[in-house]
Amino acid sequence: MSLLYLLHKPYRMLSQFTDRESGEGERRATLADIIDVPGIYPAGRLDHDSEGLLLLSDDGELIHRISHPRHKQPKTYRVQVEGVPDDAALQALRTGVELKDGMTKPARVQRLESSGLPERDPPLEPKRHPVTTWLELTISEGRNRQVRRMTAHVGHPTLRLVRVAIGPWRLEGLAPGEWRRETLHAPAPRRKPNARGGKR
């Protein structure tokens, strides 16, 4: 049995419990400001300016299974981009785009009429960004700032990025700064066949 914590990381918060680079400057918000559970660590991260689902646990093996690229947990994001991507731009994302660190794997992409998400605090400035589009994008890789680089590559920089799912776990029901706990029960071990080919 393992405990998993699903947390909605707000905008401009670090995906860690301490701000190691604050020095004498102003301390940035950290996970310690919203969750006080000893001994847990995040499985993966989100950038300071990204929002959405973080998974945390005190089970190192579980964290490895969730975060290691070998396990290919798909991650789904709702992304507000500059302008209106045409069909060619969306098809490029679906096929894969060439970034500095190589070709991306195909992504699942669709336009959204609305994000279904709460307003960001602070919100985008409509005068600076009069025309935007929401996309839902699912990838199975975990390169640094990958989604932002992909949308910029097709000419539509990301203005807001919210992760809404990691594998089977989803953000629904959590407002920014909220979290909930789930208990995961390990599957029963498979029985080994005996010498006669039956089950023990």
N, C-alpha and C positions, 0 to 999 in steps of 0.2 A: 504494500500500500504506500502511495506517495501523495503528498499534498502539492497542488499546483495553484498558483495565485494568478488571476487574470486582472490586469491593471490597465486603465486608460490613462496613458501618459499625456499630460497637457503640453501645449505649445511652450517652447522656451524652458524646458526642464531637462536636466541631464538624465541619461538612462543608467545612473549609478547612485550610490548612497552618499558619496562625498564629492566635493568639488576640489580636486587635487591641484587645480591651477589658479585658485582664487588669490593666493598670496595675500597681499595687503589690499587688494581691490575688493569690489563688492562681491559677496558670495552669491552664486547662482543657485536657483532652485534645484533640488535633488529629490530622488525617490524617498529619502528619509522624511521629507515634508508631508508625504501623503500615506505612507504605509510603515507601520512600526511592528514588524515581525522579525525576530532575531534569526540570523543564520540563513537567510534566503538570498539568492542571487538571480539576476536576469538571464534568461536564455536568449542571447542575442541582444541587439540594441536598436534604438532609434536615434537619429540625429537630434541635436538640441532644438532645431526648428521644425521637426516633424512631430506628429501626434499619433495617438492610437494605441493599439494592443501591444502590451508587453507581457510575457509569461515569466514567472519567477518560481523558484523552488529551492528547497534545501537538499534535494536529491541530485547529486552530481551526474549520475548516469542518465537520469531523465533530462537534465539540462543538455547533456551531450546529444541525446537522441533528437531533441527538438532543434538544436542550433547547428549541428554539424551539416555541412553541405552534402555529405554522402547520403543522408537520409531524405534529402529533397522534399522537405516540407514546403508545400506551396504557400506563398504569402500573397494576400490580396490587399490592394490599396485603393482608396478613392483619392483621386488626384485632380486638383483644380489647376488648369493650365491657361496660359495666356492665349487669347485668340480662339479660333474654331478649327480644330484639325479636320482636314478633308479625308476622304476615303483612302487616298494614297498614303497619308501619314499613318493612319491606323493600320493599314496593311503592312507597312514597314515595321511597325512594332510587333505585329503578329508573326512576321517572318524572321525578324532578328535584325539588329542594327550593329554596325561596326563602331565600337568604342576604342579608346586608346589601349585598353587591356584585352581587346579581342572581340569577336562576334558574340552577341547575346543569344541566348536560346529563345525560341519563339515564346511570346507572351499571349495570354488571353486578354483582349481589350474590348470594351464596349463603351459607347457614350451613355451618359446618364442625364435624365431630365433634371434631377436634383440630387444632392448628395445624401439627403436623409440624415445629416449630421448637425449637431448644434453649432451655432455661430462661434467662430474663433475669437479669443480674447487676447490681443486686440484684433478687430476684423480687418480684412483687406480694405484698402482705400479705393473706392469705386472711381475716383477721378484719375488715379494712376493706372487702374486696370479696368477700363470700361467694358471690355468684352472678354469673357472667360468661359471655359467649358469644363464640366466635370466628366472624368473618365473613371472607369473601374478597370484596374490592371492587375493581373495575376502573373507572378513570376516564380520560377523554381530555383533561382540562384540567389546569392547573397553578396554581390559585389558592393563596394563602398559607393553610397549615393547612386545606386544603379538606376532607380526609377527616374530621378531627377536628370541624370545624364541622358537617358533614353528619350525623354520627352523633349529635352533641349536639342538633341540630335535631329529630331524631325521638325524643329522650328517652333516648338511650343513650350517655353520654359515653365516649370512647375512653380506655382505660387503657394499652394497649400497641399500637404501630403498627410494622409491619415491611413494608418494600417488598420484594416477592419477584420482580418482573419489570418491565422497561422495554422495550417493544417485544418483539423476539425474544430479548433477553438475560435470563437467569434466575439466581436466587441459588443454586440447588442446588449442593451440593458445597463451599460456603464456610462455615466457622464464623466467628463474630464475630471481626473483626480479620484475617481471611485475605483474600487477593486472588489473582487469576490474570490472565494476559495472553493476549489473542487478537490474531491478525493478520487484518486485514480487507483483502481484495483488491478494488479498485474494479472495477465492471462495465465490460466493453469498450464503447467508444463506439459509438453506433448509426451505421451507414453511411448516407450521404445518397444519395437516388436520383439517377441521372444524368438527362440531358435526355430520354432515351428511356423513363424510368420504371423502368429496371432498377437493379441494384446495381453500384456501382463496384468 
